[in-house]
Amino acid sequence: MTELFLDKFRALVPAYFEEPWVPEDGLSEDELAELREGQDFPLPMAVHEFYLAVGASEDLMEAFHYVWDPDELEIEDGFLLFMEDVDEKFVWGIKADQLNVPDPIVWRRNNARASWKNEEGTFSEFMLDMFDWVFDDEAE
C-alpha cells in the first residue's frame, strides 16, 4: 500500500517534541487491526496512517482535543466520529459515505444543536493544522 500521509504524521513528533519519531509513537498494523476488531467500516487511508504514525502518542492524541482510540471509533448520525473537545460540546467526524476516500473532508457537530458544519479541510489538512495551532499557541 502506498503511504501518502505517514511521513507527514510521523514528522509531528520531532516538530513539537524535539525528539525523533520512534515506532512506539504509533500503532503497528496488528495493533490497529486488533483494536478495530468487530468494526464493520473501513478507515480512510489518512486516518489509518494517522494511527500508524502517532496513535500511541498521548501527547498528540490528547492535545487540546481528544482523538478517539481506534476501538472507540463509531458511526453515528451518518458520520464516523473520531474526536471530541474536552467539554464534549463538539465532536468531529467524516461522512460515512466518504470512508473510501483516501483523505476525506472533516465535519464538526455542535452537540447542543445536533448540527454539522463542514470544516473545509481534509482529515490530513485538518489534523496538521490543528496541531500547528495547538502547539504554536502553547509556544507563545
C-alpha positions as a Markdown table, in Angstrom:
| # | Residue | x | y | z |
|---|---|---|---|---|
| 1 | Met | 0.0 | 0.0 | 0.0 |
| 2 | Thr | 1.3 | 3.5 | -0.8 |
| 3 | Glu | 1.9 | 5.6 | 2.2 |
| 4 | Leu | 0.7 | 9.1 | 1.3 |
| 5 | Phe | 0.4 | 10.6 | 4.8 |
| 6 | Leu | 2.5 | 8.5 | 7.1 |
| 7 | Asp | 5.7 | 10.7 | 6.9 |
| 8 | Lys | 3.7 | 13.9 | 7.5 |
| 9 | Phe | 2.1 | 12.5 | 10.6 |
| 10 | Arg | 5.4 | 11.0 | 11.9 |
| 11 | Ala | 7.0 | 14.4 | 11.4 |
| 12 | Leu | 4.7 | 15.8 | 14.2 |
| 13 | Val | 6.8 | 14.2 | 16.9 |
| 14 | Pro | 10.1 | 15.9 | 16.1 |
| 15 | Ala | 8.3 | 19.1 | 15.2 |
| 16 | Tyr | 6.6 | 19.6 | 18.5 |
| 17 | Phe | 8.6 | 17.5 | 21.0 |
| 18 | Glu | 12.2 | 17.8 | 19.7 |
| 19 | Glu | 12.6 | 14.0 | 19.8 |
| 20 | Pro | 12.9 | 11.7 | 16.8 |
| 21 | Trp | 9.8 | 9.6 | 15.9 |
| 22 | Val | 10.1 | 6.0 | 17.1 |
| 23 | Pro | 7.8 | 3.1 | 16.2 |
| 24 | Glu | 6.3 | 3.2 | 19.7 |
| 25 | Asp | 4.7 | 6.6 | 18.9 |
| 26 | Gly | 2.3 | 4.8 | 16.5 |
| 27 | Leu | 0.4 | 1.6 | 16.4 |
| 28 | Ser | 1.5 | -1.4 | 14.4 |
| 29 | Glu | -0.8 | -2.8 | 11.7 |
| 30 | Asp | -1.5 | -5.8 | 14.0 |
| 31 | Glu | -2.3 | -3.5 | 17.0 |
| 32 | Leu | -4.6 | -1.3 | 14.8 |
| 33 | Ala | -6.4 | -4.4 | 13.4 |
| 34 | Glu | -6.9 | -5.9 | 16.9 |
| 35 | Leu | -8.3 | -2.6 | 18.3 |
| 36 | Arg | -10.7 | -2.4 | 15.3 |
| 37 | Glu | -11.9 | -6.0 | 15.6 |
| 38 | Gly | -15.6 | -6.1 | 15.2 |
| 39 | Gln | -15.9 | -2.8 | 13.4 |
| 40 | Asp | -17.5 | -3.2 | 10.0 |
| 41 | Phe | -16.5 | 0.0 | 8.3 |
| 42 | Pro | -13.3 | 1.0 | 6.5 |
| 43 | Leu | -10.9 | 3.7 | 7.7 |
| 44 | Pro | -9.8 | 6.3 | 5.1 |
| 45 | Met | -6.2 | 6.0 | 4.3 |
| 46 | Ala | -5.3 | 9.3 | 6.1 |
| 47 | Val | -7.0 | 8.1 | 9.3 |
| 48 | His | -5.4 | 4.7 | 9.1 |
| 49 | Glu | -1.9 | 6.2 | 8.6 |
| 50 | Phe | -2.5 | 8.7 | 11.4 |
| 51 | Tyr | -3.0 | 5.9 | 13.8 |
| 52 | Leu | 0.1 | 4.0 | 12.5 |
| 53 | Ala | 2.2 | 7.1 | 12.9 |
| 54 | Val | 1.0 | 8.6 | 16.2 |
| 55 | Gly | -1.8 | 6.5 | 17.5 |
| 56 | Ala | 0.1 | 5.6 | 20.7 |
| 57 | Ser | 1.3 | 9.2 | 21.4 |
| 58 | Glu | -0.7 | 10.5 | 24.3 |
| 59 | Asp | 0.8 | 13.9 | 23.8 |
| 60 | Leu | -0.8 | 14.1 | 20.4 |
| 61 | Met | -3.9 | 12.0 | 20.9 |
| 62 | Glu | -4.9 | 14.2 | 23.9 |
| 63 | Ala | -3.5 | 17.6 | 22.7 |
| 64 | Phe | -6.3 | 20.1 | 23.4 |
| 65 | His | -9.0 | 17.8 | 21.8 |
| 66 | Tyr | -9.3 | 14.1 | 22.4 |
| 67 | Val | -8.7 | 11.9 | 19.3 |
| 68 | Trp | -10.5 | 8.6 | 20.0 |
| 69 | Asp | -8.6 | 5.4 | 20.2 |
| 70 | Pro | -9.4 | 3.1 | 17.3 |
| 71 | Asp | -11.6 | 0.8 | 19.4 |
| 72 | Glu | -13.7 | 3.9 | 20.3 |
| 73 | Leu | -14.5 | 4.8 | 16.7 |
| 74 | Glu | -18.1 | 4.7 | 15.8 |
| 75 | Ile | -20.6 | 5.7 | 13.2 |
| 76 | Glu | -23.4 | 7.9 | 14.4 |
| 77 | Asp | -25.7 | 10.3 | 12.7 |
| 78 | Gly | -24.2 | 9.2 | 9.3 |
| 79 | Phe | -20.6 | 10.1 | 10.4 |
| 80 | Leu | -17.5 | 8.3 | 11.5 |
| 81 | Leu | -16.8 | 10.1 | 14.8 |
| 82 | Phe | -13.1 | 10.4 | 15.7 |
| 83 | Met | -12.5 | 13.3 | 18.1 |
| 84 | Glu | -14.2 | 15.4 | 20.7 |
| 85 | Asp | -13.4 | 18.5 | 22.7 |
| 86 | Val | -12.7 | 18.4 | 26.4 |
| 87 | Asp | -16.1 | 19.9 | 27.3 |
| 88 | Glu | -17.9 | 17.5 | 24.9 |
| 89 | Lys | -19.6 | 20.4 | 23.2 |
| 90 | Phe | -18.3 | 19.3 | 19.8 |
| 91 | Val | -17.4 | 16.1 | 18.0 |
| 92 | Trp | -15.6 | 15.8 | 14.7 |
| 93 | Gly | -16.4 | 13.2 | 12.1 |
| 94 | Ile | -16.2 | 12.1 | 8.5 |
| 95 | Lys | -19.3 | 11.3 | 6.4 |
| 96 | Ala | -19.8 | 7.6 | 6.4 |
| 97 | Asp | -20.4 | 7.6 | 2.7 |
| 98 | Gln | -16.9 | 9.1 | 2.2 |
| 99 | Leu | -14.9 | 6.4 | 4.1 |
| 100 | Asn | -13.4 | 5.1 | 0.9 |
| 101 | Val | -12.0 | 8.5 | 0.0 |
| 102 | Pro | -8.2 | 8.5 | 0.9 |
| 103 | Asp | -8.4 | 11.9 | 2.7 |
| 104 | Pro | -12.0 | 12.9 | 3.2 |
| 105 | Ile | -13.4 | 16.2 | 4.4 |
| 106 | Val | -13.8 | 16.7 | 8.2 |
| 107 | Trp | -17.1 | 17.9 | 9.7 |
| 108 | Arg | -17.9 | 19.3 | 13.2 |
| 109 | Arg | -21.1 | 18.6 | 15.1 |
| 110 | Asn | -22.4 | 21.1 | 17.7 |
| 111 | Asn | -23.7 | 18.6 | 20.2 |
| 112 | Ala | -26.2 | 21.1 | 21.7 |
| 113 | Arg | -27.8 | 21.8 | 18.3 |
| 114 | Ala | -27.1 | 18.4 | 16.7 |
| 115 | Ser | -26.0 | 20.4 | 13.6 |
| 116 | Trp | -23.0 | 19.6 | 11.4 |
| 117 | Lys | -20.6 | 22.1 | 9.9 |
| 118 | Asn | -18.1 | 21.5 | 7.1 |
| 119 | Glu | -14.6 | 22.3 | 8.4 |
| 120 | Glu | -13.5 | 22.8 | 4.8 |
| 121 | Gly | -10.4 | 20.7 | 5.1 |
| 122 | Thr | -9.4 | 17.1 | 4.6 |
| 123 | Phe | -8.5 | 14.9 | 7.5 |
| 124 | Ser | -4.8 | 15.3 | 7.0 |
| 125 | Glu | -5.0 | 19.1 | 6.5 |
| 126 | Phe | -7.3 | 19.5 | 9.5 |
| 127 | Met | -5.2 | 17.4 | 11.9 |
| 128 | Leu | -1.9 | 19.0 | 10.8 |
| 129 | Asp | -3.4 | 22.5 | 11.1 |
| 130 | Met | -4.9 | 21.7 | 14.5 |
| 131 | Phe | -1.6 | 20.5 | 15.9 |
| 132 | Asp | 0.1 | 23.5 | 14.5 |
| 133 | Trp | -2.5 | 25.8 | 16.2 |
| 134 | Val | -2.3 | 23.9 | 19.5 |
| 135 | Phe | 1.4 | 23.8 | 19.8 |
| 136 | Asp | 2.2 | 27.2 | 18.3 |
| 137 | Asp | -0.3 | 28.7 | 20.6 |
| 138 | Glu | 1.4 | 27.0 | 23.6 |
| 139 | Ala | 4.8 | 28.4 | 22.5 |
| 140 | Glu | 3.6 | 32.0 | 22.6 |
